[in-house]
Amino acid sequence: MIKNGEFCVYNGNEYELNEDNDGNLIIITTNREIIDATFVDEYNSGVYSKIISPNEIQEAYERRAYGVIKDSRVNVEKENEEYYFVGTAD
């Protein structure tokens, strides 16, 4: 699976890290095995989120998948069973 974006480790598990319109840090996952009752599925979509404070984060990092085609670096945005979707990297 291609992972692009900001991620963090919270309570020993990896979550996608985001920020809401009010500046709150939000962790997001679709993995029901790593959530507890404090997570919400606001839109009943299987995506669980929780507002956390910065000091609760054990580690934060950014991932950007890329490839090289004809000596040019390209972003790898997503994949399916047959091919990858790529774009130019800046």
Backbone as JSON Lines, residues from 0, in Angstrom:
{"i":0,"aa":"M","n":[0.84,-1.17,0.0],"ca":[0.0,0.0,0.0],"c":[0.89,1.25,0.0]}
{"i":1,"aa":"I","n":[0.55,2.2,-0.83],"ca":[1.26,3.47,-0.9],"c":[0.77,4.35,0.25]}
{"i":2,"aa":"K","n":[1.72,4.92,0.99],"ca":[1.37,5.85,2.07],"c":[2.04,7.19,1.8]}
{"i":3,"aa":"N","n":[1.23,8.22,1.65],"ca":[1.71,9.58,1.5],"c":[1.03,10.43,2.55]}
{"i":4,"aa":"G","n":[1.77,11.36,3.13],"ca":[1.17,12.27,4.09],"c":[1.93,12.31,5.39]}
{"i":5,"aa":"E","n":[1.27,12.88,6.4],"ca":[1.86,13.0,7.73],"c":[1.3,11.9,8.61]}
{"i":6,"aa":"F","n":[2.18,11.28,9.4],"ca":[1.82,10.18,10.26],"c":[2.45,10.39,11.62]}
{"i":7,"aa":"C","n":[1.92,9.66,12.61],"ca":[2.5,9.73,13.95],"c":[2.33,8.39,14.65]}
{"i":8,"aa":"V","n":[3.09,8.24,15.73],"ca":[2.93,7.08,16.6],"c":[2.27,7.58,17.87]}
{"i":9,"aa":"Y","n":[1.14,6.96,18.2],"ca":[0.36,7.3,19.4],"c":[0.05,5.99,20.1]}
{"i":10,"aa":"N","n":[0.4,5.88,21.35],"ca":[0.2,4.64,22.12],"c":[0.76,3.42,21.4]}
{"i":11,"aa":"G","n":[1.88,3.6,20.72],"ca":[2.56,2.48,20.07],"c":[2.02,2.08,18.72]}
{"i":12,"aa":"N","n":[1.02,2.79,18.2],"ca":[0.43,2.48,16.9],"c":[0.57,3.66,15.95]}
{"i":13,"aa":"E","n":[0.64,3.36,14.65],"ca":[0.76,4.41,13.63],"c":[-0.62,4.88,13.21]}
{"i":14,"aa":"Y","n":[-0.75,6.2,13.13],"ca":[-1.99,6.85,12.68],"c":[-1.64,7.93,11.67]}
{"i":15,"aa":"E","n":[-2.58,8.21,10.79],"ca":[-2.45,9.4,9.94],"c":[-2.67,10.6,10.84]}
{"i":16,"aa":"L","n":[-1.9,11.65,10.62],"ca":[-1.97,12.85,11.44],"c":[-2.53,13.99,10.6]}
{"i":17,"aa":"N","n":[-3.49,14.69,11.16],"ca":[-4.13,15.79,10.44],"c":[-4.44,16.91,11.42]}
{"i":18,"aa":"E","n":[-4.97,17.99,10.9],"ca":[-5.35,19.13,11.73],"c":[-6.72,19.61,11.28]}
{"i":19,"aa":"D","n":[-7.62,19.92,12.24],"ca":[-8.94,20.41,11.86],"c":[-8.92,21.93,11.69]}
{"i":20,"aa":"N","n":[-10.07,22.5,11.35],"ca":[-10.17,23.94,11.09],"c":[-9.88,24.79,12.32]}
{"i":21,"aa":"D","n":[-10.0,24.2,13.51],"ca":[-9.73,24.93,14.75],"c":[-8.29,24.78,15.22]}
{"i":22,"aa":"G","n":[-7.45,24.08,14.43],"ca":[-6.06,23.89,14.79],"c":[-5.79,22.7,15.69]}
{"i":23,"aa":"N","n":[-6.8,21.87,15.95],"ca":[-6.61,20.68,16.77],"c":[-5.9,19.6,15.99]}
{"i":24,"aa":"L","n":[-5.01,18.86,16.64],"ca":[-4.38,17.7,16.02],"c":[-5.34,16.53,16.09]}
{"i":25,"aa":"I","n":[-5.48,15.85,14.96],"ca":[-6.39,14.71,14.87],"c":[-5.63,13.51,14.34]}
{"i":26,"aa":"I","n":[-5.82,12.36,15.01],"ca":[-5.27,11.11,14.47],"c":[-6.41,10.34,13.83]}
{"i":27,"aa":"I","n":[-6.09,9.65,12.73],"ca":[-7.11,8.99,11.9],"c":[-6.65,7.58,11.57]}
{"i":28,"aa":"T","n":[-7.61,6.63,11.6],"ca":[-7.31,5.27,11.19],"c":[-8.59,4.57,10.73]}
{"i":29,"aa":"T","n":[-8.42,3.54,9.93],"ca":[-9.53,2.65,9.57],"c":[-9.38,1.3,10.26]}
{"i":30,"aa":"N","n":[-8.32,1.14,11.05],"ca":[-8.02,-0.11,11.73],"c":[-8.75,-0.15,13.07]}
{"i":31,"aa":"R","n":[-9.83,-0.9,13.14],"ca":[-10.63,-0.98,14.37],"c":[-9.89,-1.66,15.52]}
{"i":32,"aa":"E","n":[-8.83,-2.39,15.2],"ca":[-8.09,-3.12,16.23],"c":[-7.22,-2.21,17.1]}
{"i":33,"aa":"I","n":[-6.98,-0.99,16.66],"ca":[-6.1,-0.1,17.42],"c":[-6.84,1.11,18.0]}
{"i":34,"aa":"I","n":[-8.15,1.08,18.01],"ca":[-8.91,2.2,18.58],"c":[-9.55,1.77,19.9]}
{"i":35,"aa":"D","n":[-9.98,2.78,20.65],"ca":[-10.75,2.53,21.87],"c":[-12.01,3.39,21.83]}
{"i":36,"aa":"A","n":[-12.73,3.47,22.92],"ca":[-14.01,4.18,22.97],"c":[-13.87,5.69,22.79]}
{"i":37,"aa":"T","n":[-12.65,6.23,22.85],"ca":[-12.46,7.67,22.69],"c":[-12.39,8.1,21.23]}
{"i":38,"aa":"F","n":[-12.33,7.16,20.31],"ca":[-12.34,7.46,18.87],"c":[-13.79,7.57,18.39]}
{"i":39,"aa":"V","n":[-14.01,8.4,17.38],"ca":[-15.35,8.56,16.81],"c":[-15.32,8.28,15.31]}
{"i":40,"aa":"D","n":[-16.41,7.75,14.81],"ca":[-16.64,7.59,13.38],"c":[-17.75,8.57,13.02]}
{"i":41,"aa":"E","n":[-17.36,9.81,12.84],"ca":[-18.32,10.92,12.7],"c":[-19.3,10.74,11.55]}
{"i":42,"aa":"Y","n":[-18.86,10.15,10.45],"ca":[-19.72,10.03,9.28],"c":[-20.14,8.59,9.0]}
{"i":43,"aa":"N","n":[-19.92,7.69,9.97],"ca":[-20.29,6.28,9.82],"c":[-19.67,5.69,8.55]}
{"i":44,"aa":"S","n":[-18.39,6.02,8.33],"ca":[-17.7,5.62,7.1],"c":[-16.6,4.6,7.35]}
{"i":45,"aa":"G","n":[-16.38,4.23,8.61],"ca":[-15.29,3.31,8.92],"c":[-13.97,4.02,9.14]}
{"i":46,"aa":"V","n":[-13.98,5.35,9.16],"ca":[-12.79,6.15,9.44],"c":[-12.94,6.71,10.85]}
{"i":47,"aa":"Y","n":[-12.02,6.33,11.73],"ca":[-12.09,6.71,13.14],"c":[-11.09,7.81,13.43]}
{"i":48,"aa":"S","n":[-11.49,8.79,14.22],"ca":[-10.61,9.91,14.52],"c":[-10.69,10.27,16.0]}
{"i":49,"aa":"K","n":[-9.66,10.98,16.43],"ca":[-9.57,11.41,17.82],"c":[-8.7,12.66,17.88]}
{"i":50,"aa":"I","n":[-9.13,13.65,18.65],"ca":[-8.32,14.84,18.89],"c":[-7.32,14.51,19.98]}
{"i":51,"aa":"I","n":[-6.06,14.86,19.73],"ca":[-5.01,14.63,20.72],"c":[-4.19,15.9,20.91]}
{"i":52,"aa":"S","n":[-3.4,15.94,21.97],"ca":[-2.5,17.07,22.19],"c":[-1.11,16.7,21.68]}
{"i":53,"aa":"P","n":[-0.31,17.68,21.32],"ca":[1.03,17.4,20.78],"c":[1.91,16.54,21.69]}
{"i":54,"aa":"N","n":[1.77,16.69,23.02],"ca":[2.62,15.92,23.92],"c":[2.23,14.44,24.0]}
{"i":55,"aa":"E","n":[1.11,14.05,23.41],"ca":[0.71,12.65,23.37],"c":[1.37,11.88,22.22]}
{"i":56,"aa":"I","n":[1.96,12.61,21.29],"ca":[2.58,11.99,20.12],"c":[3.97,11.47,20.5]}
{"i":57,"aa":"Q","n":[4.23,10.21,20.22],"ca":[5.54,9.62,20.5],"c":[6.54,9.94,19.4]}
{"i":58,"aa":"E","n":[6.06,10.01,18.17],"ca":[6.92,10.29,17.01],"c":[6.02,10.81,15.89]}
{"i":59,"aa":"A","n":[6.52,11.77,15.12],"ca":[5.77,12.3,13.97],"c":[6.7,12.34,12.77]}
{"i":60,"aa":"Y","n":[6.17,12.06,11.58],"ca":[6.98,12.03,10.37],"c":[6.09,12.17,9.15]}
{"i":61,"aa":"E","n":[6.74,12.46,8.03],"ca":[6.05,12.61,6.76],"c":[6.57,11.55,5.8]}
{"i":62,"aa":"R","n":[5.67,10.96,5.04],"ca":[6.04,9.96,4.03],"c":[5.64,10.47,2.66]}
{"i":63,"aa":"R","n":[6.54,10.32,1.72],"ca":[6.26,10.66,0.32],"c":[6.84,9.55,-0.54]}
{"i":64,"aa":"A","n":[5.98,8.81,-1.21],"ca":[6.44,7.75,-2.11],"c":[6.81,8.38,-3.45]}
{"i":65,"aa":"Y","n":[7.93,7.93,-3.99],"ca":[8.32,8.42,-5.31],"c":[9.04,7.32,-6.06]}
{"i":66,"aa":"G","n":[9.11,7.49,-7.37],"ca":[9.82,6.57,-8.23],"c":[10.67,7.36,-9.2]}
{"i":67,"aa":"V","n":[11.45,6.64,-9.99],"ca":[12.3,7.28,-11.0],"c":[11.95,6.67,-12.35]}
{"i":68,"aa":"I","n":[11.56,7.54,-13.28],"ca":[11.23,7.13,-14.64],"c":[12.1,7.94,-15.58]}
{"i":69,"aa":"K","n":[12.93,7.26,-16.37],"ca":[13.83,7.93,-17.31],"c":[14.6,9.05,-16.64]}
{"i":70,"aa":"D","n":[15.22,8.74,-15.52],"ca":[16.05,9.67,-14.76],"c":[15.3,10.86,-14.16]}
{"i":71,"aa":"S","n":[13.97,10.82,-14.15],"ca":[13.18,11.88,-13.54],"c":[12.46,11.33,-12.32]}
{"i":72,"aa":"R","n":[12.47,12.09,-11.26],"ca":[11.77,11.7,-10.03],"c":[10.29,12.03,-10.18]}
{"i":73,"aa":"V","n":[9.42,11.07,-9.86],"ca":[7.97,11.27,-9.96],"c":[7.31,10.85,-8.65]}
{"i":74,"aa":"N","n":[6.24,11.54,-8.28],"ca":[5.46,11.16,-7.11],"c":[4.62,9.95,-7.45]}
{"i":75,"aa":"V","n":[4.49,9.04,-6.5],"ca":[3.58,7.9,-6.64],"c":[2.41,8.21,-5.72]}
{"i":76,"aa":"E","n":[1.26,8.49,-6.29],"ca":[0.12,8.95,-5.52],"c":[-0.75,7.81,-5.0]}
{"i":77,"aa":"K","n":[-1.05,6.84,-5.83],"ca":[-1.86,5.71,-5.39],"c":[-1.64,4.55,-6.35]}
{"i":78,"aa":"E","n":[-2.18,3.41,-6.01],"ca":[-1.98,2.22,-6.81],"c":[-3.28,1.43,-6.88]}
{"i":79,"aa":"N","n":[-3.38,0.6,-7.88],"ca":[-4.44,-0.4,-7.92],"c":[-3.78,-1.71,-8.31]}
{"i":80,"aa":"E","n":[-4.55,-2.71,-8.67],"ca":[-3.98,-4.03,-8.96],"c":[-3.11,-4.06,-10.21]}
{"i":81,"aa":"E","n":[-3.3,-3.11,-11.12],"ca":[-2.61,-3.16,-12.41],"c":[-1.51,-2.12,-12.58]}
{"i":82,"aa":"Y","n":[-1.64,-0.95,-11.95],"ca":[-0.66,0.1,-12.2],"c":[-0.64,1.13,-11.07]}
{"i":83,"aa":"Y","n":[0.38,2.0,-11.13],"ca":[0.54,3.1,-10.18],"c":[0.17,4.41,-10.86]}
{"i":84,"aa":"F","n":[-0.36,5.36,-10.1],"ca":[-0.64,6.69,-10.6],"c":[0.53,7.59,-10.19]}
{"i":85,"aa":"V","n":[1.17,8.22,-11.16],"ca":[2.36,9.02,-10.88],"c":[2.2,10.44,-11.41]}
{"i":86,"aa":"G","n":[2.99,11.35,-10.85],"ca":[3.04,12.73,-11.32],"c":[4.43,13.28,-11.11]}
{"i":87,"aa":"T","n":[4.71,14.41,-11.67],"ca":[6.05,14.96,-11.54],"c":[6.27,15.47,-10.12]}
{"i":88,"aa":"A","n":[7.5,15.35,-9.66],"ca":[7.85,15.8,-8.31],"c":[8.56,17.13,-8.4]}
{"i":89,"aa":"D","n":[8.31,17.97,-7.41],"ca":[8.99,19.27,-7.35],"c":[9.82,19.34,-6.1]}
